[in-house]
């Protein structure tokens, strides 16, 4: 399995701190090629969505894109950072079609009902590898038959040299990268999705360590 320096060391998650969250919001638009990944994610949304779930919604960037693409859909946005929740609640106060839920993805998802799509953007790599797999299984159970899981994610490079090359594109080094990152091999995560029961599992877009993992819940059991 590919290993990056950010996979070692203690289980750190700085996203509960306001400064860390606010710093990310300032530079979110500058992540290279991000818009390409987001555009590809939107291509694979189901044509009809009554409800969708955005996991690790952050400042609501992906939430807004999906709402624009499917304006009739109800949305549930989940995050645990107080700073991010403040931004979300401010942006969607009075929006009857959008619910904001405070929840830490490192713990089992609450009972939020069923969804035609579950989306996420650069969030799930902050939980442990064991939790990634159980979270994927929980997501599967919450998707309606024919619905989609679309995860724009930060994955591990195949070698430390490639990892350092990716960091250089973001003006970072192994010493200055986010210690909250728990990066995991793309292929292993795709394998997990298939084992859980997702169909049409694939990586639809990738640039270095940024990738779009996707899978559908089959219309009926095989």
Secondary structure, 3 states (H helix, E strand, C coil): CCCCHHHCCCCCCHHHCHHHHHHHHHHHHHCCCHHHHHHHHHHCCCCCCCEEEEECCCCCHHHHHHHHHCCCCEEEEEECCHHHHHHHHHHHCCCCCEEEEECCCCCCCCCCCCEEEEEEECCHHHCCHHHHHHHHHHHHHHEEEEEEEEEEEECCCCCHHHHHHHHHHCCCCCCCCCCCCCCCCHHHHHHHHHHHCEEEEEEEEEECCEEEEEEEECCCCC
